[in-house]
Amino acid sequence: MPDRRAPDNETPGNETPGNEAPGNEAPGNETPDTRAAGRSGPRGTARGRAAPGTGGEAFVVTGSNWGRPHDPAWALNLRACPDARVLARGRDVAVRARELTGLDRDAMWRRLLAFWPGYGMERQQAGRDFPIFVLTPTGDRSR
């Protein structure tokens, strides 16, 4: 989900669904690719769409794993190594992941449901709470 606010400076839940930038009107085919730095193996995809990742924008991803009963491997990788890279719209962006908990997680979950109501069905099918990460660009332009 696009997040145009600096995640550590503002309270989640103030963004109105439907204010996405052109090309981000609704969930669809574009998925950011998150790879933990220094990891080998197949690339994991974080389900959801992302903003371009510039000017304080962040990426919000949730580990729905399409309603399966376990967290996706990429979520485990981000927990082990929060420095990752996101490929969005052909741009490779260095990010640092922060998993949301408590009230921050609850508020972001409501925003995610407003953005993509299907997450509610997937959560019920999975029988678990999905991890939610905010991926903040770090400004590393080494790639």
N, C-alpha and C positions, 0 to 999 in steps of 0.2 A: 504494500500500500504506500502511495506517496505520502511523505510527511515533510511539508515545507517549513516547519518550525524547528528551531534548535531544541532538541528533545530535553536537554537539561535546564532550559531557561523558562519553559512555559508549561502550563498544566495541560495534560491530554484531555481531549473531549471538546475543545473549542472550535474545531474545524467542521464546517458544514459539508456533508457528503455532496458530491456533484460539482465541487469546485476544482476538479482536477485540471491539469494543464492539457492543451490540445494533444490528442493521441493517448491520453490516459483517462478517457471518459468512463470506462467500465472495465472490470477484469476481463482478460482475454488471453491471447496467445503469448504475450511477452512475459518471460520470467527472468528475474535476475539470477545469475549464477554465482553462488558463494563458494569460495574455496579457502579453507584454513591455510594460512601461510606455512610453508614447509611441509605440507602433507603431500603424499603421493597417492595414486589411485584415481578412480573415476571422479569426474567433476560432479558435485552434488548441486541440485537446483533447489532454490528456496522458492516455494510457491507464492506467487503474488507479483504485482507490478511495482515498478520503482520509478521514482523521480530521477532526473539526470544526475543528481549527486553533486551539485555545485552550490555555492552561495548559502551554506548552512542547511541545505536540504539533507534529509536522512532517508534511509530505507527502513521500512518496518516489514518484518517477515514473521510468519507463524508456522510452526511445525505441525501442520494438519496431517501431513503424510497421507492425504486423500482418504482420511477416516480410518486408517489402520490403527491397531491397538498400541503401537509403539512409536516413540519419537523417531523422526528421520535421522539418518547418519550425520547429515550436515549440522544438525542441532548439537549432537554430541561433539563434533569437531569444534564448533564455536565455543562450547563450554570449556574444552581443553585448551584452545588457542583462540582468543578473541580477535586477534589481528587476521584479517581476511581481505579478499578482493572481490568486488562485485563487477560483473560485466553487464552493463545496461546500455541499450541502444548503441552497441559497438564501442563503448568507452569502458576502460578498465579503471576502476576506482578503488583505492585503498580505503578500508574502513576498520573501525574498531567496534566489536559487538558488545552490547550490554543487554543481558536478559532481564526482562521486567518481572517484578514480583509485587505482591501486595496490592495496594490501592492503584499504583501505576499500571500494573498488569490488568487489573479489573477495568480501569478507564480505557485503556488501549483495546481491550477485548470488545468493549461496546463500540468503539470506533471501527474496529475490523468487521464486526457484524453489520454495521451500517454500510460499510463499503462493499462487503460481499456476504450477504445473508446465508449463503450455502455453508459457511463455516459452522453455523449452528447445527445443521444436519450432520456434518462430518464429525463434530464433537460428540453428538449423541451416539453416532455409530461407533466411534472409537472408544467411548467410555472413559475418556481421560481429558484433562485440561491440556491444551496445546501450549508449548513454550512460545513466548513472544520475544523477539529480539529487535532492538533498535540498532541499526548499523550506521554509524556516524562517519562521514568522510574524514580522513586524517590529514589530507593534504600531501601525502606521499605520492610523488609522481615518478617513482623509479622505474615504472614499466611503460 
